[in-house]
Amino acid sequence: MKKTHIFITICLFGSMYTRGQEKQGEKEPTKPEETEFYEPVPPVVTPASENSAPSDAIVLFDGKDLDQWVSTKTSSKASWTLNRDGSMSVKPGAGDIQTKKSFGDVQLHLEWKSPEKIKGDGQNRGNSGVFLQDRYEIQVLDNNDNDTYVNGQVGAVYKQHVPLAKASVKTGEWNTYDIIYHGPEFDEAGNKTKPATVTVLHNGILVQDHVAIKGTTEYIGWPKNEPHGEGPVRLQDHGSEVSYRNIWIRELR
């Protein structure tokens, strides 16, 4: 009886699918031009190079100043350290910094490195973080010869998604993060109807593959899902002199 039931169910679904095609009047194209489209024409974008961002990107940090950033604590001018090599470094105790501009769906590129003379272990070794929309953290950490909880290691969506690989370079060398992020959606009552998603490449290696973010990335407790719109990119001061350079962002419309 079970086999007969399964067979009948498959037949019914098959006939429904066929009738659906007939109802819509869809016929398979017989000429190549019937499946060729000429609009909309994609915009021309000059790709990034070693010293420049893509032509349609917003440059958030090019080594010259911190004009695109403010202190998260006070909203005053960011006071992290500007270095001669065109990077900036966390000034321990100064607090997080965030972009003046808020963003929704984005492609974000940045480069970071741990201090060459590094101290500490676990979560106290080259720790910082990249927060999307001010609340969803991609972990920055020196994990070279440094074990910690895997959902808090470098490349993790903090306390939520373990990275698919550990792709770090040597301590004191530059890492790259390329992040594709789509924000969550909420209804008029403030209920989340669609989760945020993120894809992360660490030094060109896929470490987060379009994963759904459960909510805020909390150190203690469960993720929270307060409704929100666009938000800034935030870089974390966790007490380590982590450096950043070449930060740009493309808004995805």
Secondary structure, DSSP 8 states (H G I E B T S, - for coil): -HHHHHHHHHHHHHHHHHHHHHHHT-----SGGGG----S--------BTTB--TT-EEEE-SS--TTEEETTTSSB---EE-TTS-EE--TTS--EEESS-BSSEEEEEEEE--SS----GGGSS-EEEEETTTEEEEE---TT----GGGSTT-BTTTB--S------TTS-EEEEEEEE--EE-TTS-EEE-EEEEEEETTEEEEEEEEE-SS--SSS---------B--EE---SS--EEEEEEEEE--
